Amino acid sequence: MVRFLWNATRGYRLRPWASPYLKWRIETYAGIPAESITPDIFFHFVWSERKSLWSYLKWVGEMAKQKGRTSR
């Protein structure tokens, strides 16, 4: 989970709302235009979707574990 967040915010770790990758993910998931995402909108989205985001991060962690098991 942490590895995904670390990679997803590469180059934008202190300002994740500016990450083109995260903007694209939010745009495709919520329909919010990427160019209009500000820190306020970003944090509102993260807070309002926290359960779904947590579930997604858990899934990503599980997939990473499975990948590690099969690549040995």
C-alpha positions in Angstrom: 0.0 0.0 0.0 2.7 2.5 1.0 4.7 1.5 -2.0 1.8 2.4 -4.3 1.3 5.8 -2.7 5.1 6.5 -2.8 5.2 5.7 -6.5 2.0 7.5 -7.4 3.2 10.7 -5.9 6.7 10.6 -7.3 7.9 14.1 -7.8 4.8 15.5 -6.1 5.1 14.0 -2.6 4.7 17.3 -0.7 1.8 18.4 -3.1 0.0 15.2 -4.3 -2.9 17.3 -5.7 -0.5 18.4 -8.5 0.5 14.9 -9.6 -0.6 14.3 -13.2 -1.2 10.6 -12.4 -3.4 11.3 -9.4 -5.3 14.0 -11.3 -5.9 11.5 -14.1 -7.1 8.8 -11.6 -9.5 11.3 -9.9 -10.7 12.5 -13.2 -11.5 9.0 -14.5 -13.0 7.9 -11.2 -15.0 10.9 -10.1 -15.4 12.9 -13.4 -13.7 16.0 -11.9 -11.8 17.7 -14.6 -8.0 17.3 -13.9 -7.2 20.9 -14.6 -9.6 22.1 -12.0 -8.2 20.0 -9.1 -7.0 22.2 -6.3 -5.7 21.3 -2.9 -9.2 21.9 -1.5 -10.9 19.7 -4.1 -8.2 17.0 -3.7 -8.6 16.8 0.1 -12.4 16.9 -0.1 -12.3 14.1 -2.6 -9.9 12.0 -0.5 -12.0 12.5 2.6 -15.3 11.8 1.0 -14.0 8.7 -0.8 -11.8 7.5 2.0 -13.5 4.1 2.4 -13.3 3.4 -1.3 -9.7 4.6 -1.4 -8.7 2.5 1.6 -10.3 -0.6 -0.1 -8.4 0.1 -3.3 -5.1 0.5 -1.4 -5.7 -2.8 0.4 -6.4 -4.5 -3.0 -3.2 -3.0 -4.4 -1.3 -4.4 -1.5 -2.8 -7.8 -2.0 -2.0 -7.8 -5.7 1.6 -6.8 -4.9 1.9 -9.7 -2.4 0.5 -12.1 -5.0 2.9 -10.9 -7.6 5.8 -11.4 -5.2 4.7 -14.9 -4.5 4.5 -15.9 -8.2 7.7 -14.3 -9.3 9.9 -16.5 -7.1 
